[in-house]
Amino acid sequence: MIQPAQRLDLVQEYYFSRKLKEVAQMNAEGRDIISLAIGSPDMPPSEKTVKKLSEVANSPNAHGYQITMGIPELRTAMADFYKRWYSVDIDPAKEVLPLIGSKEGILHVTLAFVNPGDEVLVPNPSYPTYTSLSKLLGAKVVHYDLCADNDWQPDFDALEKTDLSKVKLMWTNYPHMPTGARARKDTYERLVAFGKKHDILIVNDNPYSFILNTNRLSIMQTEGAKDCCIELNSMSKSHNMPGWRVGMCVANPQFIAWVLKVKSNIDSGTFRGIQLAAAEALRNDEAWHIEANVNTYARRRHIAEQMMDVLGCKYDTDSVGMFLWGRIPEKYANCEELTEKVLHEARVFITPGFIFGSNGDRYIRISLCAKDEKMQQALERIREVCG
């Protein structure tokens, strides 16, 4: 009898993949569930972005295979993006690599740097993919705690007391998901120093720096960062392009070459129309970003805060990003008890924090990726059940 690979025993089906089946069944039964769970922007890209895609798609010569490292126009636009918004100089020919989404980058970076049996530092709580892909590739995951008392920043004193002899790579993610903790220059400086001291590759996942935020930071702004750091960035959140699958990897030329060696054996490049449209999107001006990434989410954030208030949850009014993270009342045994109540009684799907790690067990997450009127309708439903 054919059996699956043993590595499948190390992971479970992604929570949202499993849960969305249940939500789809509830909708099929006429329950009309409002989903405030996934961070998939519901707004379109800029008009010029869509126009460029259509223009290139209508060209008869634009449909062939593309080079894996991305066309020069896109690499140049990505380097210009880092210079314009982060004041970081990037060589477009050697220091940036377009990706089919930054999630792909997590896979490629791990394959390029981590051997089976090596240890990988993963924050708790954090994006589940850091853990699942590390396990699938044979790495040993070592979680490091992020706590509200420390503003969800790494505890470097605790890290220094950890056995780091087998650690090859450390995942970081600021602004932080799911908590919304802001990126901080002092944290980036300590991360770079930590990576250099222990010969650990620091990989910062940075897709949220534009969301509800005008103080945009990159770990690459830190002196010496290119010696030991990689930064992944994405156009999914900041440019309303989640389904387009466009991300980027920024690092020194040697790191980029190693990641490209992996990538070139896995995919055959991205459609030229998407690449040229992405280059156009990267030139969006400040006014577009303020309206799309600040004003829109600020309105929705206000409604989400009211939901948290009705549910009796505590939250940080200074957090950023496209989610609101809240600590549940003590009357609930765990976060899933509350999220299941909200799903089945209020017909609103929100995310239990346990899926991000044990430090999320007492938290819930509300996505801001729904139209204002849907957010308001969800608030009214929650008030009827829990108000």
N, C-alpha and C positions, 0 to 999 in steps of 0.2 A: 504494500500500500504506500502511495506517495505521501510523504510528510513534509510540512514546511520546515524552513531552516530554524535551528534552535534559537537564533537571535530574536525571533518573534515572541519567545517566552519572556523577553526582557522588557517589553513595552506592551501597552494596551492601545486599543483604538483611541485616537484623539478625542477628547471629551466632546468637542463641538460636533465632530463627525457623528458621534453616537447620539448626542442629545438632540441634534437637529432632525434626526429621523423621528424622534418622539414628537417634536414640535410640528413637523410636517403632518404626522398622523392626526394630531389634535386639530390642525387647521382643516384637514380633510373632513373631519367630523363637524366642522362649522364653528370651532371655538374662537377663531380670529385672534390668534396670539400676536401680541406686539413684542418684537424682539429688540431688546436693548442689551444684547450679549456680546456680539462680535464687533470688532473695530474695523468695519468696512465702510469707508466714506460713502455717503449716499448722494453727494453732489458731483457734478461733472467736472472734468478738467477745464482749463481755460479754453475759450472759443478758438484761439489761434492754434492750440494743440490739436484739437479735433480736425480743424481745417487742414493742417499739415498732413495728418494721417490719411485723410480722404484724398488729398492731392497726390501723395506718393502711391497710394493703393491703386489709383487710376492710371499710373504709368505702367506701360507694358514691360518695362525693363527692370522693375523693382522687386521681382518676386523670387530671385534666386537665393542660394545659400549666402550667408554673410560670414565674415571672419569672426572667430570665437571671441577675440579680444575687443570687439566692438569697432564701429566705424570711427574714423578720426573726428568727424563732426560731433559725435556724441561724447567722446572722451574729452574733447576740448570744452564742450559745454559743461561737463561735470567739473573739470578743473576750474573753469571760470566761476561756477557756482560756489566752490569752496573758497575761492579768492574773494568773491563779492560778499558772501554772507558770514564767513568765518575768518576772513583775512589770513587764509592758509595758502601758501604757494604749493601747487601740485603740478608735476610734469605730466601733461596729458598723454605722452607717449609711453611712459614707464611707471607712473605712480597711481594710476586709477584703472580699474577694470569693471566695465559694465556687467551686471548680473541679471539673470532672469528672476528678479526679486531677491531681497536680502536673505530670505529663508534658504534659498539655494546657496548663498554665501556661507551660511552656518555649516552646511554639509561640506562644501569645498574646502573651507579653511580647516575643518577638523581632519578631513582626509589628507590635506597637505602637510599638517604639522603634528598630528597625534598618532602614535603607534598603539596597537592593541596592548592593553595593560598600563599605558600611561594614565596619569591622573589629570582630571580637568576640574577646575574650580567653577562652580555654578552657584549664583546667588539664590537664596531662599527668602522671599518668593521671587519668581521670575517666569519668563516665557517658557512653557513646557518643552519646546523644541530643543533648547540647549541640553536638557537632560536626555530626552528620548534619542536624539541623533548620536549623542556621545555613547550611549549604551549600545545602540545598533552597530556602531563602528568598533566596539570592543574596548572602549576607554572606561576607566573607573571614575564615576562621578563623586566628587567631594563637595558637599554643599557648604557654603559659608552664609552666616546669618545676616539678614538685614532686618532692622527693627525700627519701629516708630520712634522709640526713645532716642535713636541716633539719626533721625530724619531719613531713614532707609538708605544710609550711606554705609560703605564697608567699615567694619571694625578692624582697623589695621593692627591693633595690639593683639587681638585674638588671632588674626591671620599669621602674625609672626610666631605665635606659639604652636602653630600647626606644623606637622611634618610635611614639608614642601619638597622633599627630595625627589619625588616621582611626579611632581606637578609640571605639566608641559604648557598648559594654556589656562587662562582665566577669562571667563565671560563677564562683561559688565554691560549695563544698559541704562544710560541717562540721556534725557529725562526718563525716569524709571517706569516701566510697565510691570505690574499693574497699579502701583501706588501713586504714580504721578509726581514722585519726588523730583525736584529740579536738579539739573546738572550744576556742578560747582567746580570752579577752577581749582580750589584746594584739593578736592577729591581727585581730579585728573592729575594734578601734580604728584600726589601720593601714589596713585596707581602707576604712573611712569617710573617713579623711584623704586617702587616695589617690584615691578617687572624687571628692571635693570639689575637690582640687587640679587634676585633669585633666578635669573635667566628664564623668566616666564613670559610667554607671549600674552599680551593684554589685548583682548578683542572687545571694542566698544560698539554696541549695536545702537545706532542713533537715528531712529526714524521719526521721533516725536519732537524734535527741537523747534519746529515752527508752530506747533499746536498750542493755542492759548498762551503764546510766549513770544516776546520780542527780543529777549536776551538770549540769542542763539549761540550755543557753545559747541565746540568739538574738542575731543581729546587731542586732535592734531595741532591745536593751538599751543599745546604745552611743549616747552623746550625739551628736545630729546625724544619726543614721542615716536618719531619715525624709526628709531633704533629698535623699539620693542613692541610697537603697537600696530594694530590694524583697526580701521573703523569701517563698519558697514553702515550704509545709508540707503534710504528707500524713497521712491516717489509715490508709493501707495498712499501714505497718509498726507504728506505735505502738498501733493499736487493732485489729489483726488484720482489716483490711477491704480487702485488695488488690483483690478483685473488685467491690467496691461503687463504686469510683472516686469518692472524695471527697477533695479537697485544698483548699488555700486560698492566696490571695495577700494579703499584708499590705504596705501601703505608704501613702504620703500620699494625700489625696483626689484630687489631680490625676492621679497615676500610676494609681490605681484606675479613674478615669473613662476614661483612655485604653485600658487593658486591657479594660474592659467594652465599649468601643466596638467592639473587635475581636470579643470573645466573643459579643456580641449578634447579630453577623452570621454566626455559625458554628453555634451550638447553640440549643436551645429550652428550656434549663433541665433540672433533675434531678427525677426522681419525688419527690413530696412525702413519701412514706413513707421513702425513703432519707434525705432531708434531716432529718426529725424524728428518725429513728433515729440519725443521725450526731450530732445535738444531744444526744441521750441519752448516746451513747458518750463525748462530750467531757466529760461529768460523772463519768466513772469515777474512783474514789478512788485514793489512794496505794497501798493494799493490792493493788488489782487490777493496777496498773502494776508493782509490785514482783514479783508472782508471774508475770505474763505476760511482762514485758519484761526482767526482771533474773534472777530465779531460774531460769526455764526455759532461757533462753539461756546462763546460766552453766554449767549441767549439760552442755549440748551443746557449748559452747566447750571444756570439758575434754576431751571425746572428740575434737574436731577438732584440738586441740593434739597429742594422741597420734598422729593421722594425719600431721600435719606432722613429728613426730619420726621416725616410721617412714620417711617419704619423704626425710628428711634436709634438710628445709627450715627456715629460720630465720624467726622471727616475733616480733612485738612483744607481750609479755605484758600491756601496758597499753592496747592498742587496744580500741575499743568497736564497737558496731554488730552486725549480724546475719551478718557474714562474718568469716573469718579469712584474712589475707593473708600469704603466706609466700614467701621467696626460695628459689629452687630451687638444688640443688647444681651445682657447675661441670661435673660429668660429663655433664650434659644440654646438647645444643646450643642448645635453646630451650625455653620453657615448654610448647609444644604437644607436644613429644616426650614429656614426662612425662604430660601430661593424656591423651594418646591411649593411652599404655601403661596408665594406670590405668583408662581406659574399656574398652578391648578385652580386657585381661587380668584386671583385678579387677572389672570390670563396675560401676564407680562413675564417675559423670559429675561432674567438677569443672571449674572455669572457668580457661582460660589467660589470664594477665594481659595479653597483647598486645592483646586487644580493647578495653582501656581506654586505649591509647596506647603509644608506644615506651618510656616509662619503666616499663611493666609487662611488658616482654619477658622478664625473668628471675623472674617471680612467678606464683604460682597463687592462686586464691581458692576457699575452701570455704564453702558456705552452711550456716547453722545451722538452716535451715527444714525440718527433718525430725524425726520422732519419735525419742526417745532410743534406742529399740530399733533403728531403721533406721540411726542414726548408728553404733551399736555394731556392727551387722552390716557396715556399710561399712568400719569400722576392721579388723575381722577379715579381710575380703576383701583389703584393702590389705596387711595383714601377711603373708598367704599369698603374695602376689606380690612384695612389695618388702622384707619384713622380714628 
